[in-house]
Amino acid sequence: MTAAAPANAEQLAEHLWCIDTEQVRDRMACCYLIGDGQRYAFVECGTNEGVPRLLALLDALGIGREQVSHVIPTHIHLDHAGGAGLLMQSLPEARLVVHERGARHMIDPTALARGVAAVYGTEEAERMYGTLVPIPEERVEVAGTGDRVAVGGRVLEVLDSPGHARHHFSLWDAATRGWFTGDTFGLSYREFDGDAGAFVLPTTTPVHFDPDAWKQTIDAYMARDPACMYLTHYCRVSDVGRLADDLRAGLDDYVAIARSLKDTTNRHEALVDALSAHAVGSAQRHGAPLSEATVRELVGHDVELNAQGLEVWLDRHAA
């Protein structure tokens, strides 16, 4: 495999690449290709639109499509799993590994598509995600805490990791001492990186935000003394202990903001304003090399979803 990876892919370690799926904007969402030199897996698979980019990486690296043994979305939100069915059509030997709560929605995505349309609206959901392709049941495996996925000689260990979603798991790669965390180690966009390192915010996308479960997930991550985290939004981060503390503090801030606005008129707009201001203030205290306007622009999509998720949490769980 002597060919260079395409411009949207970055090699992070031996047999490990990060691929920008170019959703919404550059460097917002990524997938990972990981293996042992003979067999490979995609961790996350992005949307239908990003599938050609994943296949292009295989072609550029000289990896046969039959060498991909697994496709492993951390959860079934469509920026992580929307392209799974389409991708699997091009990978004849691959099996989908998914949380048990998400498997039925990969086999029959009808309800999943309906739920996404409820969040975004039908036209916007179609524009962003296209038509979801069902995956034959015989190609789907469920996994949970303690299960191991053998990608050739490289083994990924599964951890149930609720907090962001109940159908969320994470994967431990002992070779790099890193967790593939999906959304449960928050958002950390590279544009925010500065002298103090990476910056992190929670992501409370509808509908399963659970701050107590999330903190337990962070504790489980840290029990392995990880060297790094592989985020879907976006790429690898280190200085894990500091970021874990920052994420816990961010979760507390989000809970406090949501509770304080629970009975406010125009609650959604108030939450969006408060979360935007929180992002700006946090970024400024961190020393992120960005203007206030740029911070608001970069997190605008996330803030809208975070506000929606906090509203669901308020209505269901807040005292």
Secondary structure, DSSP 8 states (H G I E B T S, - for coil): --S---TTEEEEETTEEEEE--SSSTTS-EEEEEESSS-EEEE----GGGHHHHHHHHHHHT--GGGEEEEE-SS-SHHHHTTHHHHHHT-TT-EEEEETTTHHHHHSTHHHHHHHHHHH-HHHHHHHH-------GGGEEEE-TT-EEEETTEEEEEEE--SS-TT-EEEEETTTTEEEEETTT-B--GGG-BTTB---B----TT---HHHHHHHHHHHHTT--SEEEETTTEEE--HHHHHHHHHHHHHHHHHHHHHTTT-TTHHHHHHHHHHHHHHHHHHHHT-S--HHHHHHHHHHHHHHHHHHHHHHHHHT--
